[in-house]
Amino acid sequence: MLENKVVVITGSGQGIGKHAAKTFAQEKAKVVIADFNADLAKKSAAELSALTETLAVHADVREEESVKKLIDQVISRFGQIDALINNAAIVPHFAWNIPRWPLIADMPVEFWDRVIHTNLYGTFFGTKHVIPHMAKRKSGHIINLYGGGGRRLPRSFAHAQSQTLPVGRRLAQRAKIYGAAESQDRRAQGGRVS
Ligand SMILES: NC(=O)c1ccc[n+]([C@@H]2O[C@H](COP(=O)([O-])OP(=O)(O)OC[C@H]3O[C@@H](n4cnc5c(N)ncnc54)[C@H](O)[C@@H]3O)[C@@H](O)[C@H]2O)c1
């Protein structure tokens, strides 16, 4: 079912994004590994090329131009995008040697900006630039990752990515023009253009 579908996963140089990329690769989808760590992106793409066709792209989701270039590059290579997974994020907790987030009283504004630009704007830019291609084909899926904590608005400011919930809902509403479905999954949600 996924064979030859083109799947773009941001932040797939490591972690959950890489795991998702491997899962798609095992199903023979063409997988685009997009990450701002170019070495990690190349390494993941090289590993998964044993399973399927892969493309490593150096992209920074905080920069609109970089995201636009990513989407353009994928379209010029594969001619279509069947799924975009907005996965790249600055994660607030344990794992993979990432330090815990500072408490708000100690948090430099640069850190705050980096989180907002990665977790929130990154999802917006990816969605914005992939939609026209999916709309043209009346087909495509957008999946937004977020850090869990349920579908209610966050009690603290801490999880900027939770703000992608309304973005996803809005997308699903708009995509209904094409007959969209909104995922009910607690951790991954977005819209389907079909
Ligand atoms: N780890 C968890 O327990 C957990 C739980 C629920 C949801 N999530 C969500 O899953 C997603 C992935 O989390 P993870 O734990 O694999 O994180 P991770 O830190 O292991 O991986 C994040 C990846 O994103 C890349 N990245 C960071 N900033 C980027 C940018 N500006 N542009 C492009 N790439 C960038 C990093 O290089 C890295 O490869 C996140 O959206 C997170 O909120 C994680």
The ligand as a Gaussian input file, in Angstrom:
#p B3LYP/6-31G(d) Opt

LIG

0 1
 N       10.858000      11.462000      22.998000
 C        9.610000      11.334000      23.445000
 O        9.344000      10.674000      24.462000
 C        8.446000      11.969000      22.705000
 C        7.158000      11.744000      23.195000
 C        6.071000      12.261000      22.511000
 C        6.279000      12.989000      21.350000
 N        7.537000      13.243000      20.901000
 C        7.657000      14.037000      19.693000
 O        8.367000      13.281000      18.701000
 C        9.153000      14.150000      17.897000
 C       10.591000      13.670000      17.849000
 O       11.104000      13.615000      19.149000
 P       12.462000      12.849000      19.467000
 O       12.358000      12.441000      20.886000
 O       12.725000      11.825000      18.403000
 O       13.494000      14.080000      19.359000
 P       15.084000      14.067000      19.036000
 O       15.641000      15.247000      19.724000
 O       15.686000      12.732000      19.294000
 O       15.131000      14.290000      17.469000
 C       14.763000      15.502000      16.906000
 C       15.380000      15.597000      15.529000
 O       14.990000      16.851000      15.003000
 C       16.119000      17.486000      14.439000
 N       15.905000      18.937000      14.496000
 C       15.892000      19.737000      15.596000
 N       15.720000      21.017000      15.245000
 C       15.592000      21.025000      13.892000
 C       15.380000      22.052000      12.934000
 N       15.295000      23.343000      13.302000
 N       15.292000      21.713000      11.636000
 C       15.397000      20.421000      11.249000
 N       15.623000      19.412000      12.104000
 C       15.700000      19.706000      13.409000
 C       17.304000      17.037000      15.292000
 O       18.547000      17.183000      14.613000
 C       16.917000      15.577000      15.534000
 O       17.399000      14.737000      14.516000
 C        8.998000      15.541000      18.482000
 O        8.050000      16.233000      17.694000
 C        8.494000      15.279000      19.904000
 O        7.738000      16.341000      20.422000
 C        8.617000      12.732000      21.545000

